[in-house]
């Protein structure tokens, strides 16, 4: 069986799924722990095809909703990993397309995986072989330069907050996990605390007065702003500002951190 870079494959898939999500103003959160192996030895296109169908079961019908695609490593050995995969949505489709579910089930059957449906989504249980070597990817030298930098995360979505904070915990950043926008505001204005990087949901900066205030403090404290956005990036208001688009994998997050590292 050919070894595949599963994270890279998911990156391509999520790029395509993003277009389906934005068509109805939906947001996607992808959670695959960076501590999990990225190189696997199986027919990844079949699992990705099943996840695509189950995601579209919701995205093709619901609007203004959030879809979560989450991997949990249940058990592992030197040759095998077992995942529970959850595809959950905050809304239920009014006209469910059961054909998508049937096709997903057929693909999963070929992988000896099991699928179940709950009120809020689908679950997949699957065992995947590991390659004999090279299951992880080393962190870039650029990102390593961010070691010890102070970072703040501010977002109102619990799943997004937990996913991003967990991903960033592997980069060596010192995280001040201020979930609320009010806490973010207090930290920015604090005379003693100096953040280096601020991760903030785009919705918080949609208010012009709020954005202008943050840019004023950015000039005083020289921090970098990473806007978390569920849609395409708009015009950037500062040289020290970039966008992290949802859904993101560890690869796209690291690409964004690379931009930060080069300009911080």
Backbone as JSON, one array per atom type, in Angstrom:
{
  "sequence": "XXXXXXXXXXXXXXXXXXXXXXXXXXXXXXXXXXXXXXXXXXXXXXXXXXXXXXXXXXXXXXXXXXXXXXXXXXXXXXXXXXXXXXXXXXXXXXXXXXXXXXXXXXXXXXXXXXXXXXXXXXXXXXXXXXXXXXXXXXXXXXXXXXXXXXXXXXXXXXXXXXXXXXXXXXXXXXXXXXXXXXXXXXXXXXXXXXXXXXXXXXXXXXXXXXXXXXXXXXXXXXXXXXXXXXXXXXXXXXXXXXXXXXXXXXXXXXXXXXXXXXXX",
  "N": [[0.84, -1.19, 0.0], [0.52, 2.24, -0.81], [2.22, 4.89, 0.82], [0.78, 7.83, 2.24], [0.66, 11.36, 2.58], [-1.32, 12.35, 4.82], [-2.29, 14.7, 6.03], [-1.64, 16.66, 4.14], [-3.26, 15.78, 2.05], [-5.79, 16.18, 3.17], [-5.7, 18.94, 3.38], [-5.94, 19.77, 0.69], [-8.48, 18.77, 0.15], [-10.07, 20.24, 2.0], [-9.74, 22.77, 1.0], [-11.29, 22.68, -1.3], [-13.78, 22.09, -0.14], [-14.27, 24.37, 1.26], [-15.36, 26.2, -0.55], [-17.93, 25.2, -0.92], [-18.92, 25.66, 1.61], [-18.86, 28.49, 1.97], [-20.72, 29.29, 0.1], [-23.19, 29.2, 1.3], [-22.82, 30.69, 3.49], [-21.61, 29.25, 5.6], [-19.44, 27.9, 8.16], [-16.39, 26.06, 8.64], [-14.76, 23.89, 10.88], [-11.78, 22.25, 11.39], [-10.26, 19.57, 12.99], [-7.39, 18.04, 13.68], [-5.15, 16.65, 15.57], [-1.87, 17.95, 15.88], [-0.04, 16.26, 16.92], [-0.66, 13.78, 16.07], [0.07, 11.06, 13.77], [1.06, 12.0, 10.47], [1.66, 10.75, 8.13], [0.26, 8.04, 6.54], [-0.73, 4.67, 5.69], [-2.78, 3.79, 3.52], [-5.83, 3.66, 1.54], [-6.42, 6.63, 1.2], [-8.05, 8.36, -0.24], [-10.56, 7.24, -0.28], [-11.55, 7.41, 2.35], [-11.5, 10.2, 2.6], [-13.3, 10.82, 0.59], [-15.65, 9.82, 1.7], [-15.91, 11.47, 3.98], [-16.24, 13.86, 2.65], [-18.76, 13.5, 1.4], [-20.44, 13.24, 3.65], [-20.06, 15.69, 4.81], [-21.08, 17.39, 2.84], [-23.69, 16.62, 2.98], [-24.71, 18.22, 4.91], [-23.72, 20.86, 4.25], [-24.76, 21.4, 1.71], [-27.34, 22.07, 2.2], [-27.88, 23.49, 4.61], [-27.66, 26.79, 6.19], [-25.69, 29.56, 7.41], [-24.34, 28.18, 9.46], [-22.27, 25.98, 11.53], [-19.8, 23.62, 10.83], [-18.21, 20.8, 12.09], [-15.31, 18.9, 11.73], [-13.76, 16.37, 13.13], [-10.99, 14.57, 14.43], [-10.22, 11.85, 16.54], [-7.75, 10.16, 18.24], [-7.99, 6.97, 19.19], [-6.71, 4.55, 19.86], [-3.46, 3.01, 19.43], [-0.72, 1.3, 17.81], [2.54, -0.01, 16.97], [2.15, -0.47, 14.33], [-0.39, 0.33, 13.59], [-3.12, 2.67, 13.69], [-6.03, 3.78, 15.41], [-8.85, 5.59, 14.68], [-11.53, 7.69, 15.81], [-13.84, 9.48, 14.07], [-15.58, 12.48, 13.81], [-18.29, 14.1, 12.31], [-20.0, 16.88, 12.59], [-22.78, 19.13, 12.85], [-24.21, 22.35, 13.42], [-26.75, 22.75, 12.56], [-29.65, 21.07, 11.19], [-30.27, 19.43, 8.07], [-32.95, 20.46, 5.95], [-33.9, 19.19, 3.72], [-32.75, 16.37, 3.5], [-30.17, 14.64, 1.8], [-30.06, 11.5, 1.22], [-28.68, 9.88, -0.46], [-26.03, 10.73, -0.51], [-25.18, 9.89, 1.99], [-25.43, 7.13, 1.74], [-23.54, 6.59, -0.27], [-21.23, 7.35, 1.06], [-21.18, 5.42, 3.06], [-20.69, 3.14, 1.52], [-18.09, 3.6, 0.57], [-16.7, 3.6, 2.99], [-17.11, 1.02, 3.82], [-15.44, -0.39, 2.15], [-13.08, 0.13, 3.34], [-13.21, -1.24, 5.65], [-14.36, 0.17, 7.7], [-16.56, 1.6, 10.19], [-19.69, 3.26, 10.31], [-21.82, 5.53, 12.0], [-24.88, 7.21, 12.87], [-25.89, 10.09, 14.58], [-27.95, 12.42, 16.44], [-26.83, 14.93, 16.06], [-24.99, 14.58, 14.04], [-22.5, 12.59, 12.24], [-20.54, 9.63, 12.92], [-17.42, 8.02, 12.49], [-15.64, 5.04, 12.67], [-12.45, 3.82, 12.43], [-9.61, 1.82, 11.54], [-6.26, 2.35, 10.72], [-3.4, 1.52, 8.82], [0.05, 2.13, 9.67], [2.94, 3.59, 8.1], [6.28, 2.21, 7.87], [8.2, 4.01, 8.61], [8.87, 7.56, 9.13], [6.51, 9.1, 9.98], [5.92, 11.59, 10.89], [6.25, 15.19, 10.57], [8.83, 17.54, 10.5], [9.13, 20.61, 12.35], [9.33, 23.87, 10.9], [12.26, 25.98, 10.56], [11.71, 28.69, 10.62], [9.29, 28.91, 12.1], [10.21, 27.95, 14.5], [11.57, 30.11, 15.43], [9.69, 31.58, 16.74], [9.51, 30.73, 19.28], [8.67, 31.11, 22.64], [7.42, 33.56, 22.3], [4.76, 35.86, 23.08], [1.35, 35.14, 22.85], [-2.1, 35.76, 22.08], [-5.38, 34.45, 22.04], [-8.52, 35.12, 20.76], [-11.77, 34.34, 20.46], [-15.21, 33.45, 19.84], [-16.13, 30.93, 19.44], [-16.28, 27.79, 20.73], [-15.22, 25.27, 19.84], [-13.47, 26.07, 17.79], [-11.74, 27.7, 19.26], [-10.58, 25.83, 21.07], [-9.36, 24.06, 19.25], [-7.5, 25.72, 17.86], [-5.92, 26.72, 20.0], [-4.83, 24.35, 20.93], [-3.37, 23.47, 18.7], [-1.49, 25.57, 18.52], [-0.1, 25.18, 20.85], [1.89, 23.43, 20.29], [3.86, 24.86, 19.07], [5.55, 26.32, 20.62], [4.85, 28.82, 21.44], [3.97, 31.23, 23.96], [0.99, 31.02, 25.4], [-1.73, 33.1, 26.07], [-4.69, 32.37, 26.89], [-7.15, 33.97, 26.26], [-10.34, 33.88, 25.91], [-12.59, 35.55, 25.57], [-13.67, 38.55, 23.9], [-13.67, 40.82, 25.42], [-11.71, 40.35, 27.34], [-9.5, 40.26, 25.67], [-9.41, 42.94, 24.86], [-8.77, 44.2, 27.28], [-6.21, 43.16, 27.72], [-4.78, 44.18, 25.57], [-4.75, 46.87, 26.16], [-3.42, 46.91, 28.52], [-0.83, 48.24, 30.48], [1.5, 46.92, 31.14], [1.59, 44.27, 30.08], [2.77, 42.85, 27.07], [1.76, 41.76, 24.11], [2.87, 39.59, 21.46], [1.74, 38.34, 19.28], [-1.55, 38.36, 18.07], [-4.41, 36.47, 17.81], [-7.45, 36.7, 16.32], [-10.97, 36.59, 15.85], [-12.56, 37.46, 12.8], [-15.05, 38.7, 12.93], [-15.0, 40.26, 15.22], [-13.5, 42.44, 14.5], [-15.04, 43.7, 12.65], [-16.35, 45.97, 13.3], [-15.63, 49.3, 12.73], [-14.61, 51.25, 14.5], [-13.59, 49.67, 16.54], [-11.65, 48.22, 15.18], [-9.93, 50.32, 14.37], [-9.05, 51.17, 16.87], [-7.61, 48.92, 17.73], [-5.56, 48.91, 15.83], [-4.29, 51.24, 16.51], [-3.19, 50.63, 19.03], [-1.59, 48.59, 18.16], [0.45, 49.93, 16.8], [1.68, 51.12, 18.97], [2.5, 48.97, 20.57], [3.52, 47.12, 18.82], [2.62, 44.54, 17.9], [1.68, 41.53, 16.09], [-1.12, 40.85, 14.04], [-3.34, 38.24, 13.55], [-5.98, 37.43, 11.66], [-8.77, 35.44, 12.07], [-10.71, 33.91, 9.76], [-13.77, 32.97, 8.19], [-14.28, 33.25, 5.57], [-13.19, 34.54, 2.33], [-10.17, 36.47, 2.41], [-10.26, 39.94, 3.04], [-9.26, 43.33, 2.25], [-6.1, 44.07, 3.64], [-5.37, 45.88, 6.54], [-3.01, 46.63, 7.7], [0.58, 46.37, 7.74], [1.47, 44.48, 9.44], [-0.41, 42.36, 9.62], [-2.33, 39.52, 8.93], [-4.25, 36.83, 7.41], [-5.84, 33.93, 8.68], [-7.42, 31.41, 7.27], [-10.46, 29.67, 7.7], [-11.56, 26.38, 6.82], [-8.63, 25.25, 8.58], [-5.57, 23.38, 8.38], [-2.79, 21.88, 10.17], [-0.74, 22.45, 8.45], [-1.54, 24.74, 6.9], [-1.82, 26.51, 8.99], [0.82, 26.61, 9.92], [1.99, 27.75, 7.69], [0.88, 30.31, 7.8], [1.99, 31.12, 10.25], [4.62, 31.2, 9.48], [4.64, 33.45, 7.84], [4.14, 35.36, 9.8], [6.45, 35.03, 11.4], [8.45, 35.94, 9.67], [7.94, 38.62, 9.54], [7.61, 39.71, 12.02]],
  "CA": [[0.0, 0.0, 0.0], [1.31, 3.46, -0.93], [2.14, 5.82, 1.93], [0.23, 9.12, 1.86], [0.71, 12.47, 3.53], [-2.75, 12.53, 5.04], [-2.58, 16.1, 6.32], [-1.6, 17.37, 2.86], [-4.46, 15.38, 1.31], [-6.92, 16.88, 3.79], [-5.56, 20.36, 3.03], [-6.52, 19.92, -0.65], [-9.92, 18.51, 0.28], [-10.7, 21.36, 2.71], [-9.73, 23.92, 0.09], [-12.47, 22.52, -2.16], [-14.98, 22.13, 0.69], [-14.43, 25.76, 1.66], [-16.25, 26.86, -1.51], [-19.29, 24.75, -0.6], [-19.32, 26.28, 2.88], [-19.09, 29.92, 1.81], [-21.89, 29.5, -0.76], [-24.35, 29.39, 2.17], [-22.35, 31.38, 4.69], [-21.29, 28.3, 6.66], [-18.04, 27.84, 8.58], [-15.9, 24.71, 8.91], [-13.64, 23.74, 11.81], [-11.11, 20.96, 11.21], [-9.43, 19.27, 14.15], [-6.52, 16.87, 13.6], [-4.06, 16.98, 16.49], [-0.55, 17.9, 15.23], [0.74, 15.16, 17.51], [-1.04, 12.55, 15.38], [0.89, 10.8, 12.58], [0.54, 12.6, 9.24], [1.85, 9.8, 7.03], [-0.49, 6.81, 6.77], [-0.58, 3.73, 4.58], [-4.09, 3.26, 3.16], [-6.47, 4.36, 0.42], [-6.94, 7.83, 1.86], [-9.09, 9.02, -1.05], [-11.87, 6.67, 0.05], [-11.98, 8.04, 3.6], [-11.77, 11.62, 2.31], [-14.55, 10.84, -0.18], [-16.76, 9.61, 2.64], [-16.03, 12.69, 4.77], [-16.79, 14.88, 1.75], [-20.19, 13.26, 1.24], [-21.13, 13.51, 4.91], [-20.01, 17.15, 4.99], [-22.02, 17.99, 1.89], [-25.03, 16.3, 3.47], [-25.12, 19.43, 5.63], [-23.37, 22.11, 3.59], [-25.6, 21.64, 0.54], [-28.72, 22.37, 2.59], [-28.02, 24.42, 5.73], [-27.05, 28.11, 6.04], [-25.27, 30.25, 8.65], [-24.1, 27.13, 10.45], [-20.88, 25.57, 11.74], [-19.55, 22.18, 10.64], [-16.98, 20.35, 12.75], [-14.71, 17.63, 11.3], [-12.82, 16.17, 14.23], [-10.36, 13.25, 14.56], [-9.76, 11.47, 17.87], [-6.95, 8.94, 18.24], [-8.52, 6.12, 20.26], [-5.64, 3.62, 20.24], [-2.44, 2.87, 18.41], [0.39, 0.37, 18.02], [3.64, 0.33, 16.07], [1.75, -0.68, 12.94], [-1.79, 0.67, 13.34], [-3.79, 3.68, 14.52], [-7.49, 3.71, 15.33], [-9.47, 6.91, 14.82], [-12.95, 8.0, 15.77], [-13.98, 10.72, 13.32], [-16.92, 13.03, 13.99], [-18.75, 15.17, 11.42], [-21.15, 17.42, 13.31], [-23.23, 20.42, 12.37], [-25.1, 23.05, 14.36], [-28.11, 22.75, 11.99], [-30.05, 19.85, 10.48], [-30.79, 19.72, 6.72], [-34.4, 20.37, 5.77], [-34.1, 18.22, 2.65], [-31.55, 15.52, 3.57], [-29.84, 13.84, 0.62], [-29.61, 10.21, 1.76], [-27.76, 9.27, -1.43], [-24.68, 11.07, -0.06], [-24.88, 9.03, 3.14], [-25.27, 5.77, 1.22], [-22.25, 6.52, -0.97], [-20.19, 7.41, 2.1], [-21.16, 4.11, 3.69], [-20.07, 2.19, 0.59], [-16.65, 3.87, 0.57], [-16.17, 3.19, 4.28], [-17.16, -0.44, 3.86], [-14.24, -0.86, 1.46], [-11.95, 0.33, 4.27], [-13.58, -1.96, 6.87], [-14.7, 1.18, 8.71], [-17.95, 1.61, 10.61], [-20.3, 4.58, 10.38], [-23.07, 5.61, 12.76], [-25.49, 8.52, 12.8], [-26.49, 10.6, 15.8], [-28.84, 13.55, 16.19], [-26.08, 16.12, 15.63], [-24.01, 14.3, 13.0], [-22.06, 11.22, 11.93], [-19.28, 9.16, 13.5], [-16.72, 6.98, 11.73], [-14.63, 4.31, 13.43], [-11.58, 3.24, 11.41], [-8.22, 1.49, 11.84], [-5.43, 2.69, 9.56], [-2.0, 1.09, 8.95], [1.12, 3.12, 9.68], [4.15, 3.21, 7.36], [7.33, 1.73, 8.75], [9.0, 5.14, 9.1], [8.52, 8.87, 8.6], [5.09, 9.4, 10.18], [5.76, 12.98, 11.35], [6.93, 16.22, 9.79], [9.54, 18.46, 11.39], [8.72, 22.01, 12.35], [10.25, 24.7, 10.15], [13.16, 26.84, 11.32], [11.01, 29.97, 10.78], [8.35, 28.82, 13.21], [10.99, 27.76, 15.71], [12.0, 31.43, 15.9], [8.6, 32.17, 17.53], [9.58, 30.13, 20.61], [8.64, 32.03, 23.77], [6.67, 34.78, 22.0], [3.45, 35.92, 23.74], [0.22, 35.11, 21.92], [-3.45, 35.79, 22.64], [-6.44, 33.96, 21.16], [-9.84, 35.64, 21.13], [-12.86, 33.93, 19.57], [-16.39, 33.06, 20.61], [-16.5, 29.56, 19.1], [-15.56, 26.9, 21.64], [-14.45, 24.27, 19.09], [-12.38, 26.77, 17.12], [-10.81, 28.12, 20.31], [-9.83, 24.66, 21.56], [-8.54, 23.55, 18.16], [-6.38, 26.62, 17.61], [-5.03, 26.77, 21.17], [-4.1, 23.08, 20.99], [-2.39, 23.5, 17.61], [-0.43, 26.52, 18.84], [0.67, 24.71, 22.0], [3.01, 22.66, 19.77], [4.78, 25.75, 18.38], [6.43, 26.98, 21.56], [4.33, 30.14, 21.82], [3.38, 31.38, 25.29], [-0.4, 31.35, 25.11], [-2.66, 33.67, 27.04], [-5.93, 31.91, 26.23], [-8.26, 34.85, 26.6], [-11.37, 33.53, 24.94], [-13.56, 36.61, 25.33], [-13.17, 39.77, 23.28], [-13.48, 41.79, 26.49], [-10.4, 40.06, 27.91], [-8.53, 40.69, 24.67], [-9.36, 44.4, 24.93], [-8.05, 44.56, 28.5], [-4.8, 42.8, 27.55], [-4.17, 45.1, 24.61], [-4.6, 48.17, 26.81], [-2.61, 46.76, 29.74], [0.43, 48.97, 30.34], [2.63, 46.03, 31.39], [1.6, 43.1, 29.18], [3.06, 43.12, 25.67], [1.57, 40.6, 23.24], [3.62, 39.58, 20.19], [0.82, 37.91, 18.23], [-2.95, 38.29, 18.48], [-5.3, 35.74, 16.93], [-8.77, 37.24, 16.64], [-12.0, 36.35, 14.84], [-12.84, 38.58, 11.92], [-16.29, 39.36, 13.35], [-14.68, 41.26, 16.25], [-12.93, 43.62, 13.86], [-15.96, 44.24, 11.65], [-16.67, 47.32, 13.76], [-14.52, 50.16, 12.34], [-14.02, 51.9, 15.68], [-12.84, 48.63, 17.25], [-10.47, 47.94, 14.35], [-9.03, 51.48, 14.45], [-8.45, 51.16, 18.2], [-6.6, 47.87, 17.78], [-4.43, 49.34, 15.01], [-3.59, 52.26, 17.28], [-2.38, 49.93, 20.03], [-0.59, 47.82, 17.44], [1.57, 50.84, 16.56], [2.34, 51.37, 20.25], [3.08, 47.74, 21.14], [4.21, 46.41, 17.74], [2.24, 43.13, 17.8], [1.19, 41.06, 14.8], [-2.52, 40.45, 14.12], [-3.79, 37.17, 12.66], [-7.44, 37.42, 11.62], [-9.37, 34.13, 11.76], [-11.84, 34.25, 8.9], [-14.44, 31.83, 7.55], [-14.45, 33.53, 4.14], [-12.0, 35.05, 1.67], [-9.58, 37.64, 3.06], [-10.49, 41.25, 2.45], [-8.07, 44.16, 2.24], [-5.35, 44.09, 4.88], [-5.27, 47.26, 7.0], [-1.72, 46.86, 8.33], [1.65, 45.5, 7.26], [1.61, 43.4, 10.41], [-1.71, 41.72, 9.73], [-2.57, 38.51, 7.91], [-5.49, 36.08, 7.63], [-5.87, 32.47, 8.78], [-8.75, 31.07, 6.78], [-11.09, 28.4, 8.08], [-10.91, 25.5, 7.79], [-7.18, 25.17, 8.42], [-4.84, 22.23, 8.91], [-1.53, 22.31, 10.77], [0.09, 22.98, 7.37], [-1.91, 26.12, 6.58], [-1.5, 27.3, 10.18], [2.27, 26.83, 9.91], [2.27, 28.71, 6.62], [0.54, 31.62, 8.35], [2.99, 31.45, 11.28], [5.83, 31.54, 8.75], [4.48, 34.86, 7.46], [4.31, 36.13, 11.03], [7.85, 34.97, 11.81], [9.27, 36.75, 8.77], [7.59, 40.04, 9.62], [7.44, 40.14, 13.41]],
  "C": [[0.88, 1.25, 0.0], [1.11, 4.34, 0.3], [1.63, 7.18, 1.45], [0.44, 10.13, 2.98], [-0.74, 12.88, 3.77], [-3.12, 13.98, 5.31], [-2.59, 16.92, 5.03], [-2.83, 17.04, 2.01], [-5.7, 16.08, 1.87], [-6.89, 18.37, 3.48], [-6.21, 20.63, 1.67], [-8.04, 19.75, -0.6], [-10.64, 19.7, 0.93], [-10.74, 22.62, 1.86], [-10.95, 23.88, -0.82], [-13.76, 22.66, -1.36], [-15.3, 23.55, 1.16], [-15.43, 26.48, 0.74], [-17.71, 26.46, -1.27], [-19.81, 25.44, 0.66], [-19.69, 27.75, 2.68], [-20.32, 30.22, 0.94], [-23.14, 29.76, 0.06], [-23.96, 30.02, 3.51], [-22.15, 30.44, 5.88], [-19.8, 28.36, 6.98], [-17.67, 26.4, 8.91], [-14.74, 24.78, 9.89], [-13.08, 22.34, 11.65], [-10.16, 20.72, 12.36], [-8.7, 17.94, 13.96], [-5.27, 17.22, 14.38], [-2.71, 16.88, 15.79], [0.36, 16.83, 15.79], [0.39, 13.81, 16.89], [-0.13, 12.32, 14.17], [0.26, 11.39, 11.33], [0.7, 11.67, 8.04], [1.18, 8.47, 7.4], [-0.4, 5.94, 5.53], [-1.94, 3.07, 4.28], [-4.67, 4.07, 2.0], [-7.21, 5.6, 0.97], [-8.07, 8.48, 1.09], [-10.48, 8.49, -0.74], [-12.42, 7.28, 1.36], [-12.33, 9.51, 3.36], [-13.05, 11.76, 1.51], [-15.77, 10.68, 0.7], [-16.99, 10.86, 3.49], [-16.63, 13.81, 3.92], [-18.3, 14.72, 1.61], [-20.97, 13.62, 2.5], [-21.12, 15.0, 5.23], [-21.02, 17.84, 4.09], [-23.47, 17.69, 2.24], [-25.6, 17.51, 4.23], [-24.91, 20.69, 4.8], [-24.24, 22.44, 2.38], [-27.01, 22.12, 0.9], [-28.86, 23.44, 3.67], [-27.32, 25.75, 5.43], [-26.69, 28.68, 7.4], [-25.01, 29.27, 9.79], [-22.61, 26.8, 10.55], [-20.77, 24.05, 11.63], [-18.21, 21.84, 11.27], [-16.57, 18.99, 12.17], [-13.58, 17.35, 12.27], [-12.32, 14.72, 14.29], [-9.93, 13.03, 16.01], [-9.0, 10.15, 17.77], [-7.35, 8.1, 19.44], [-7.45, 5.17, 20.78], [-4.64, 3.53, 19.11], [-1.44, 1.79, 18.81], [1.5, 0.79, 17.07], [3.22, 0.25, 14.6], [0.37, -0.15, 12.58], [-2.25, 1.81, 14.25], [-5.3, 3.52, 14.34], [-8.08, 5.08, 15.63], [-10.98, 6.8, 14.99], [-13.05, 9.38, 15.11], [-15.42, 11.21, 13.47], [-17.16, 14.16, 13.0], [-20.05, 15.69, 12.01], [-21.5, 18.81, 12.79], [-24.22, 21.03, 13.36], [-26.54, 23.12, 13.84], [-28.37, 21.42, 11.28], [-30.6, 20.21, 9.09], [-32.3, 19.54, 6.65], [-34.77, 19.35, 4.71], [-32.88, 17.31, 2.57], [-31.38, 14.66, 2.32], [-29.23, 12.52, 1.1], [-28.67, 9.49, 0.8], [-26.31, 9.53, -1.02], [-24.25, 10.18, 1.1], [-24.63, 7.6, 2.68], [-23.92, 5.61, 0.54], [-21.09, 6.56, 0.01], [-20.04, 6.05, 2.77], [-20.48, 3.06, 2.82], [-18.56, 2.35, 0.56], [-16.02, 3.37, 1.88], [-16.15, 1.67, 4.43], [-15.93, -1.04, 3.21], [-13.0, -0.73, 2.33], [-12.17, -0.42, 5.59], [-13.84, -0.99, 8.04], [-16.19, 1.13, 9.02], [-18.45, 3.05, 10.73], [-21.58, 4.51, 11.19], [-23.58, 7.04, 12.69], [-26.12, 8.87, 14.14], [-27.34, 11.82, 15.44], [-28.08, 14.75, 15.61], [-25.03, 15.82, 14.57], [-23.68, 12.83, 12.84], [-20.75, 10.93, 12.66], [-18.73, 8.02, 12.65], [-15.68, 6.35, 12.64], [-13.76, 3.55, 12.44], [-10.19, 2.96, 11.96], [-7.4, 1.68, 10.57], [-3.99, 2.23, 9.8], [-1.03, 2.27, 8.92], [2.26, 2.66, 8.77], [5.24, 2.83, 8.35], [8.19, 2.86, 9.31], [8.43, 6.43, 8.55], [7.06, 9.23, 8.77], [4.85, 10.85, 10.6], [6.55, 13.93, 10.46], [7.58, 17.2, 10.75], [9.05, 19.9, 11.24], [9.77, 22.85, 11.63], [11.1, 25.57, 11.07], [12.5, 28.19, 11.59], [10.1, 29.95, 11.99], [9.09, 28.64, 14.53], [11.45, 29.09, 16.29], [10.93, 32.13, 16.75], [8.59, 31.63, 18.97], [9.62, 31.21, 21.7], [7.91, 33.33, 23.52], [5.29, 34.71, 22.66], [2.33, 36.0, 22.71], [-1.1, 35.11, 22.68], [-4.41, 35.26, 21.59], [-7.76, 34.52, 21.65], [-10.86, 35.21, 20.09], [-14.01, 33.4, 20.4], [-16.87, 31.65, 20.3], [-15.64, 28.59, 19.9], [-14.68, 25.9, 20.89], [-13.25, 24.91, 18.38], [-11.31, 27.18, 18.12], [-9.94, 26.96, 20.78], [-8.9, 24.11, 20.51], [-7.3, 24.41, 17.96], [-5.41, 26.65, 18.78], [-4.21, 25.49, 21.28], [-3.03, 23.03, 19.9], [-1.2, 24.39, 17.97], [0.44, 26.07, 20.0], [1.89, 23.9, 21.56], [4.07, 23.54, 19.11], [5.76, 26.45, 19.32], [6.01, 28.38, 21.94], [3.83, 30.11, 23.27], [1.96, 31.89, 25.11], [-1.1, 31.95, 26.32], [-4.05, 33.44, 26.45], [-7.13, 32.74, 26.67], [-9.37, 34.67, 25.56], [-12.28, 34.72, 24.59], [-12.89, 37.83, 24.7], [-12.91, 40.86, 24.32], [-12.1, 41.6, 27.13], [-9.29, 40.49, 26.96], [-8.33, 42.2, 24.76], [-8.56, 44.86, 26.15], [-6.56, 44.28, 28.36], [-4.09, 43.77, 26.62], [-3.85, 46.44, 25.28], [-3.73, 48.12, 28.07], [-1.23, 47.41, 29.53], [1.65, 48.06, 30.47], [2.72, 44.91, 30.36], [1.85, 43.52, 27.74], [2.86, 41.85, 24.85], [2.44, 40.72, 21.99], [2.7, 39.24, 19.02], [-0.59, 37.85, 18.81], [-3.74, 37.55, 17.41], [-6.73, 36.15, 17.28], [-9.75, 36.95, 15.5], [-12.33, 37.62, 14.08], [-14.05, 39.39, 12.39], [-16.01, 40.47, 14.38], [-14.19, 42.56, 15.63], [-13.83, 44.22, 12.78], [-16.43, 45.65, 12.01], [-15.46, 48.22, 13.51], [-13.83, 50.81, 13.54], [-13.14, 50.92, 16.45], [-11.54, 48.31, 16.5], [-9.45, 49.08, 14.47], [-8.32, 51.52, 15.81], [-7.35, 50.11, 18.29], [-5.36, 48.26, 16.98], [-3.62, 50.42, 15.71], [-2.67, 51.62, 18.31], [-1.32, 49.06, 19.36], [0.66, 48.68, 17.16], [2.36, 51.09, 17.84], [3.1, 50.14, 20.75], [3.73, 46.82, 20.1], [3.89, 44.9, 17.7], [1.7, 42.82, 16.4], [-0.24, 40.55, 14.99], [-2.81, 39.36, 13.09], [-5.32, 37.1, 12.75], [-7.94, 36.04, 11.22], [-10.66, 34.39, 11.0], [-12.43, 33.0, 8.25], [-14.65, 32.06, 6.06], [-13.16, 34.09, 3.58], [-11.5, 36.31, 2.38], [-9.91, 38.91, 2.3], [-9.18, 42.04, 2.5], [-7.42, 44.18, 3.62], [-5.06, 45.53, 5.28], [-3.89, 47.6, 7.57], [-0.68, 45.92, 7.73], [1.84, 44.32, 8.18], [0.24, 42.79, 10.69], [-1.86, 40.71, 8.61], [-3.81, 37.72, 8.29], [-5.21, 34.58, 7.71], [-7.28, 32.04, 8.42], [-9.21, 29.71, 7.28], [-11.67, 27.72, 6.83], [-9.41, 25.45, 7.54], [-6.66, 23.86, 8.99], [-3.59, 22.76, 9.59], [-0.62, 22.91, 9.7], [-0.24, 24.43, 7.06], [-1.68, 27.04, 7.78], [-0.01, 27.62, 10.22], [2.69, 27.79, 8.81], [1.99, 30.14, 7.1], [1.58, 32.05, 9.39], [4.34, 31.8, 10.63], [5.82, 32.99, 8.3], [4.71, 35.75, 8.66], [5.78, 36.2, 11.43], [8.74, 35.85, 10.95], [9.06, 38.24, 8.94], [7.46, 40.58, 11.03], [8.62, 41.02, 13.85]]
}
